[in-house]
C-alpha cells in the first residue's frame, strides 16, 4: 500500500483487496474497477445535538466529482456488510465516494444506541453532511440490508434534500408488524438472538464489566436454552436489572400491541414523506419479506413524489435472511439464483446518481424467482396482473392424526356433513420450528426450506393435501388463510404452513404464518376469546413464488405452535413475558359449508416451465 500525504489515509488499488482479506470473486464480481481509491478512517460528522458519529470514507484518487454511497450500520463500519455485498473498496473503485458509518452508540460513534430511535434525525444529518464532502457531486444514495435497510427508510422519511435513491434489502415496513411481531405473536428466536449475537456487544464493552461480557457470550453459546426460558420478561442473559445493556428488548415485550411506541417509527405510516426511488430487495425465506413487498406496493400508491411512486422496483430471491447463496436449507436453487446484488446496485446507482442511460427506467417493476422451476418471472405490478386467486378448502381428516394425515385439500367447497378435526396443544411440548422465514442465520434461528415429513407425524399437526397434480400449478403472490376454529382457552395461536410435497415423500415448506387469537380483530388491541366459541381467523401466510410440478402435492399444515420461531402462547391470556404458567388447549378446526376453512392461493394462469435441479 502507498501512504498518502494525509495522516491515516492510504492508497488502495483493487488488486490489494486480497491483502485486506477480501476477494472480489467471493462476491460474484470482477475485482477490477476504473478508479483507484484511498481510505480515510474515522472521519467525524457532528449531528444536530452535538453527538459525533464516525465513518470510514473510500474515495477515488483521480480528480473529479463523484456521487456518494452511504451505508449506516450498528455492526462495525469496517466490515460494511461485506459478507453479502462487495466491500466498500469495490464500490469506490466503480468511481463513487463510499461512506461507511457506525450509527449512534455503536463501535466508534458517540452516544447511546437504542434501535430505530435516532435513525431519522441522524440519517438526515449524515446524508446532508456526506453531500458536502470534498469532490462530492451532492447526490447521495444509500444501501444495506436488515437494520441497515431501516436506516435508509427512516432517513428517507425525513426527505433530506440530497438523498437521491436507496436500495433497502431484506428489511421491513413496520417494526411491530413484521419485525418483532407477526399476527400478534412475538418473533421469539429473532428478538432474543439479535441482541445476544451482536447488537448489544458494543454497549456491553463500553460498560467495562467483564461479568456482563461473560453473560452475553454464555447466552449466545446456548441459544436453545435461552429460547426455552420462562418468563421471557426476565430473560437473565440480557440483564433486565441493567437497562443500559439491552433495555430495548424488554420494551419490545412491554409494548405487545401496535401502539404509539411502534407507530413513531413506522415506515408504512410515512410513505407519503418519502420522495426518492427505491430498489426493494427481498428473500422468500426472509423474516422481513412481507415488509419488503409492502414498501414496494405502498410507495407505488402513496409515495411523496411522482419519481418516488414510479421509481419503485421489487426483486425477490429464494434466500433466507443471510447469507445470499444458492443453497438454502435443504434446497439447491441453481445458478439462476446466484447473488447479483453488486451488479444490480451499481447499475441502479449509475442511473439515478450518475445519469447514465443504462435502461434502469425500462426494467420490469417486479422480478421474482420462481422456486421449483428455478427461473425468474417478470411483471409490472404486485400482485402480478392476471393472478387467479383460488380457494383451496380443507376437508376432514377422516382417521385423525394418521401418519401422514388423511385430510384432503381441493378447490371443491365442503358440505355440511364433514366433521371437524381436533388436536391438543400443550405449550410445554410445542411443535419445533423447522425452517421458515426468520432472522438472522440458520445456525441461530429456524429459517429456510427444509423437509417437514418427520415433523408432520406429530399428533398436534393437522395435514391436508391435494391429490398428486396432473398439471403444474404455479403459486406466485400473497397468501391468505381463513380458519374456522375453536379453543378451550381464552387465548391461543393458529399456525399455518404451505408445503410442496415431492413424489419421493419430501415435504418442503414454502411459506408460513401465524395468528394470535387475541389479535384477531386488531393488532392495536388484544381481546380474549370465549372458550368453545367458533371464530373465523383470517390472516396472511406471507407470500411466495413456487411451481408445484406434475406429480407433486400441495399441502397445508395447521397447528398452534412453531417454536422457537414464535413464542409459545401459554394459553392463559396473561401479558406477554409476565410469568411461566401454562395451560393445555384443546383445539378444533371446522371445515364445512357453514365454516369453510381455506387457503387462498395466487395461481398463475400460465405457469413457468420447470427447470432441472430441484
N, C-alpha and C positions, 0 to 999 in steps of 0.2 A: 504494500500500500504506500502511496506517495503522500507525505504530510503536506498539508496546505499551510499557508501563512497564518491561518486563523487557529487559535488555541482550541483544541478539542475537535477539530474538523479533520476529515481525511478525504482523499480522492479514491473513488472505487470504480473500477471497470467491471462490467458484468462478468468478466472472466474470473473475478476474485470471489464470486459467490461461494465457490467450493471452500475457500479459506474461511468463510463465515459459517460453514457448516450447512449451507443451503444449496440444494441442487435445483437448477431451473427445470430440468427434466422431470423432477419429482412432482411438479405442479402441472405437468402436461403442457408446458410452453417451451418455446425456443429460448435459450439463455442469452441471446444477443438482443441489442437494442440500439437505436440511433444516437442516444445520448450517453455520455459519461456522467457520472454523478459524484457528489460528495455528501457527507452526512454531518449535520450539526446536532450534537446531542444536548438534551436538557435545556431547550430554549424556553424561557418563561413567557407566559401570557397572563396578564392580570385581568381577573374577572371584575364585574361591576361592584362587588363587595370587597374588593381588595385581595381576595384569595389568589394565589399564584398556582397555575397549572403548568406542568412541564411537558414538552413534546420533543420528539426527535424529528428532525427535518431532513429529508433527502431531496436534493435539488440537482438539476443539470448544471454541469460546469460551463457549457457553452453559453455565450452571451445571448440574450433574448428574453422574451416574456412567455411565461408558461402558466397554464391553469393549475389549480391546487386540488389534490385529492386528500380528503381528511378522514381519518379513522380515529374515533374516540372510544376508549375501551377501559374496563376495570381489571384487565387481565395481564397487564405489563406491556407497555408500549413497545418494548424491544422486539417482541415477537409478532405483534400486529396480526394475529390470527393466521400466520403463515403456514399453518398445517392444512388449511383448505384453500387459501389464496396464494398467489405468488408473493414473495417478500416485498416490502416497500421499495427495495433497491430495483426490483424488476419493473415496477410501475414507473418509478422515476426514470428508468432507462428508456421508457416509451415517451420521454420528454414531458413529464409532469413534475411539479413540486409535490411531494408526498409528506403529509404531516401526520405523525402517529402520536396521540396524546393520552396520557393517563388521566382518567376522569378524577374529579374531586375526591380526595381522601384515599386514593389508591396509589400504591407504589411511590413514585417521586412527587406526586402532586399534593399540595397543601389541602387542609380542610378535613371534613368528616364525611365519609361515604354513607349514603342511605339510598337504596335503589330508587331510581326514577326522579327523586325529589328535586335535584338541581340540574337535570339534563336539559330542561327547556332554556333557562337563562344562560347556563354555561355553554350550551350548544350554540345559541345565538352569538354570544360574545366571542367564542372561538372562531366561528365562521367569519365574522367581521374582522377579527384580528388576522386570520390567515389570508384574507383577501388583500390585506395591506402589506404582506411580506415582500421584501425586495424581489424583483423580477416576476411578481405575480401579475397575471392579466386581470385579476379581480373576479374571475369566475371560479367558484368553489363547488366541487362535487363531494359527496360523502358515500362511504361504503362500509361494509362489515355485516356480520350476522349475529343472530340471537340478541343478547342485550345490546350489542353494537348496532343492531338494526333499530332498537328502541332509541338509542342516542340520536339516530338520524331522524326518525319520525318526530321525536319530541322537539328537536331543534327546528324541524320544518314547520311545526305548528306555530312557531313564533315569526315565521316569514322573514328571516334575515335577508336583507336586500341582495347580498352577493351569493347566496345559495342558488345554484342553477339546476342541479339534478342530483338524484340519490339512487342508490342500489341497495335497498334493505333486503336482507336474505334471512330466511328461517326465523321470522320474528312475528309479533302479534299486533292486533288492533286494539286490544284491551287487556289490562294487566290483572283483572279479576277473571273475566270470562275468556278462557282460552290460554291463560298463562298459569295462574296458581289454582284456578278452579275450572271445572268443566261440568256443566249441568248441575251446578251446586255442590259437587263433590270436590274434595281437596286433592290436588295432584301431589300426593304424598312423597313419592320417591324423588321427584324433581325438586320439590320445595325443601326437602331435607338434605339431599346430596349436593345441591348447588352451593349453599354456604360452606358446607363441610369440605367440598372438593376444590375450593379456590377462592370463592367470593370473600370469605371472612379472613383469609390469610393475612392480608395487609394490615387490617385493624388489629389482629392478634399480635403481630410482631411489633407494631407501634406501642402497644401497651407494655411490652418488655417483661411479661410474666411467663416464665417457662412452663408453668403448670397449665396455662391456657393453650400454649402451643401443643403440649402433650395431649391435652384433652381433644383438641381438634384433629390431630393426627390419628388418635385412637378411634374417633368416630368415623373418619374416612376409611380406616382399615377394617371396620366391622359394620358396613352399611346394613347388612341384613338384620343385625341386632338392633341397630338404630331404627329401622323401619318398623320392627315389631314392638317397640317401646310404647307403653301407655302410662299415664296420659300424655298425649302429644304436646300439650301446652306446657309441660315441664321437662322438655327434652334436655337431659343434662349435658350432652356434648356441645350444645350451643349456649350454655351457661346463662339460664334465664335471669339469675340474680345480678348479672352484669350486662345491662342492655347495650353498653358500648361495644360488646363483642359482636352480637348479631341480633340486636333488639328488633330489627325489622321482621325477622322470622316470626316472632311471637305476635307482632302487629298483624301479619298476614292472617293468622288464625282468629285473632280478636274480631277482625272485620271479615266475617264469613258470609256476608251478603255484599252485593254490588252497591255499596254506599258511597258517601262523599269522599271517603279516603281513596277509593279507586277511581272515582269519576274525575278527580283533579288531574289525573294523568292520562285519561283515556284518549286514544287516537281516534276511535270511531266517533267521539263527540266533537272532534276538531278537524274533520276533513275539510270543511269549508275555509279553514285558515291556511291550508297548505296550497302553495302556488307553484310547485315545481313538479316536473315529470318524475316517475319512479319506475325502475325495472324491479319488479317484485319477484323474488326467487324463493321457492319452497320445496319441500320434500313430502312425498306421500306418507312417510312414517315419522314425520317431524311433529313434535308437540304443538308447534305454532302454525300448522297447516291451515286451520280454519281462519286464523287471523291474517295470514298472508293473502288468502283468497279474498277475504272481506275488505282488506285495504285496497286491493285492486278494484273490486266492484264498487266500493264506497267512494273511492276517489273519482272513478269514471262518472258517477252520478252526482257527487256533491263537492268535488274539488274546488278550490278557491280561485281558479283561473281557467281559461279555455285551454291553455297549454298544459295545465295540470290534469284536466279531465281527459284530453285527447292523447296525452303523452304517457299513459299508464300501459305497461306491458306485464305479462304474467308468464313465468316459466316454472314448471313443477317437474322435479326429477324423482326417481324412485328411491330417494335417500332417506335415512333417518337423520337425527339432528347433526351428527358428525361421527366419523369422517365422511367425506364425499367420495365414495369409491363404488365400483360396480358390483362388488359382492356385499350384499346387505342381509344380515341374518342368515337364513338357510338358502337364500336365492342369489344366483349369479345372473345379473341383468344384461351382461354382454357389452360389447364395445360401444354400442349406441348410447349407453348410459354414462360414458366417460365424462369426467369433470371438465367442462369447457368454460368455467366461470371467468377465468382470466381474459380469454379472448372476447367473451361476451361483454364484460365490463369495459374493457378498453375501447371496443367498438362503440358502446353506448356513450362513454365519456368523450370519445373523439367527435361524435356527432354533436352532443349538447354543449361541450365546453370548448371545442376547437373549431366547430362549424364545418367539419368535413362532410361532404356529400357521399356518405357510405351506405345509404339505403335504410338506416335505422327507422326512419319515419314511414317506410313502406313495409316493415316487418309485420308479421301477424301479431295481433294483440295478445293471443294466447298460444302457448306451446306447452303441451303436456306429454309426458312419457306414458305410453300405454303398456302397463305390465302384462305379462302373459304373451304379448306379441313382441315385446322388446323393440318398439319403434315409437316414433313421435306422431302426434296429431296436432294440427294447427287449426285455429279458428279466430274469429273476430270478436268474440264475446264469451262471457261465462255467466250462467251455464251455456254450453255450446248451442247455438241456434239449431232447432230441429230435434232437440233431445226429446225422447218419448219417455216421460216419467210413468213407470209401470209398477203397479202394486203387486207384490208377491205376498200371498196370505199364508199365515201359519195354520197348519192343520194338526189335529190331535195326534199325540204320540202313540196312541193305541196301547201297546205294552210299555208303560212309562219306564224310562231310565234303563232301557236295554243298552248293550254295549255301545252301539253307535247311534242310538236314538231312532225310533221309528216314526218320528214326526215328519211330515212332508211340507214342502214349500211349493206353491204353484200360483199361477195367475187366476185360478178359479176361486171365486169367493166361497167362503164356508157356508154351511147351512146350520140350522139351529139344533141339529142332532149331535153335534160334536161336543163331547165332554171337555172340561178344562184340564190342564196339566198342573201338577203340583211338584214342589220341591221344598226342602228345608235349607234355610240359610243360617249358618252358625258363624258369627264373626270370629270365633276362636279357631275356626278351621276354614278360612276363606279360600276361594279359587285363586291359585297362584297365577300371577301375570306371566305370560309367555309372549314376548314381543308386543307390538302395538306402537302407538305414537307417544313418545315421551322425550325426556331430555335428562342427561346430555350425552352420555356414552353408553353403549350396550353393556359395558363391564359394570356400570353403576346402577343402571335402571333398565326396565324392560322396554326395548324398542326394536322395531324392525319386523320382517316377515319370518315366522317360524311355524313348524309343523305342530298343529294343535291336536292331532289324533289321540295321543295318550291322555291329554287333558280332558278330552270330550267323554272319557269313560267315567268321569265323576258323576255322582248321583245328583249334585246340585247344579248341573248344567243341562238345560233342555236343548236338544239339537233338532233342527228342521232342515230338510234337504230336498232339492228338486230331484227328479229322475236324471240319469245321465243325459246330457244335452245332445240332441241330434243336429243342432245348428249352433254355431258360435254366438255368444252373447257378449257384446262389449258394454261394460258399465263405466261411464265416464261422466262425473259430475257429483253434485251434493247428494247425500243420502239421508233420508228422514225415516224415522220409525214411529209407529203408534202401537203401544202395548196396552191392552185392557187387562188390568191386573189388580189383585187384592193381596193384602198382607195382614198378618196377625199383630203387627207392631204399629206404633204411632209414627215411625219414620223408618225408611229403608232405602235401598238403592235398586235400580234396574239397570243391568248392563247388556250390551249387545255386541256381537261380532259378526261381520260378514266374512265368509271363508270360501276359498276356492279349493274344491276337493278334486284331486287328481285321480286318474284311473288306478294308480298303484296304491291308493289309500292315503297319501299325504293330504293334509288339510291345512293350507297356508292362509293365515289371517290377512285380510285385505284392508279392512277398516274396523273401527270400534267406536263405541260411545257409551255414555252413562247419564242417568238422570236420578238425582236425589229426590225422593218423593216430596219432601218438604219444600222443594224449589220448583214444583211442577207448574205453578201459576206465575211465578216471578223470581228472578234472580236477586231482587232487591228486598224480598221479604220471605221468611220461612213460615210455612203453615203446616202443622201436623196433619196427618191423615187419620181417618176413623178406621180402626181395625175391622176387617171383614167387609169393608165397602169397596166396590169396584170403581176404579178411576181410569180415565184414559190418559196415558202418559205419551205425549208426542215430543220427540227430541231428535237432535241431529246425531248421526253416526259418522260424522266427519264427511270426507269426500274421497274419491279415488278415480283411477282410470285403470281398468283391468279387463283383459279379454278372457272370458270363461270359454275355453276351447271345446270343440266337439269331444264328447266322452267325459268331460268334467261335470261336476255338480256345483250348483250354487247353494251355499249352506248359511244358515243363521243360527248362532248360539245365543241363548238367553240365560242369564243368571242374575245374581245380586252382588257379586264382588269381582274385583280384578285387582288383586293386591300383590305388591305394593304400588302398582301404577297409581291407584287411587287409595285414599284412606278407607279403612273398613267402617262402614256405617254400623255403629254399635246397637242400632235399633231401639235406642232408649228415648230419643228426642232431646237429649241433653245437649248443651252447647258444645261445639267442636273443641276438642282438646281439653275438656274440663275434668274428665275422670276416665276410669278404666272399666266401668260397669258394662256388661254385655247382656243382650237378650237374644235368644234364638227366635227367628221369624219363620213362620210357615207361609209360603208364597204360592199364589195361584195365578196362572196365565190363562186367560179366556180367549177363545177363537171360535166365534160362531157368527151367524148372520147379525145378531144383536151386538156382539162385541168382536168385530173383525180385526184382530191384531195383524199387523202387516209391516213390511218394509217397502219403502217407495224407492225404486232403483232408477237411475237415469240411463236409459238404454239408447245406444246409438243405432239408428235405423240402417246404417251401412257400416258394419264393424271393419276395423283394420284387418289386414292379413296377418296370420300367425307367423312369427319368426322363430327360427330354431334357437334352442339354448335354454328354455325354461321348462 
